[in-house]
């Protein structure tokens, strides 16, 4: 397990490491862990290969380099409005 500290928001994020076999066998648990705000780092052959993250963390990551998207995501969250992933990030991806 790793701890990642994001200074800007004084946010602490835990990164849990697991093997590909364990992630496959306990996929629902890995999703629950990611939905709780932790990152699940999946290792294949002992090396980091992929990660499972909460959708909001992914949104923040994708929006980080685009101020228009940051404002769009913040406004949607404030209004508790649901905007599809495709609508939000169509001009980035």
Secondary structure, DSSP 8 states (H G I E B T S, - for coil): -EEEEETTTTEEEEEEEEEHHHHHHTHHHHHHHHHTT-EEEEEETTEEEEEE--HHHHHHHHHTT-HHHHHHHHHHHHTT----HHHHHTTT-
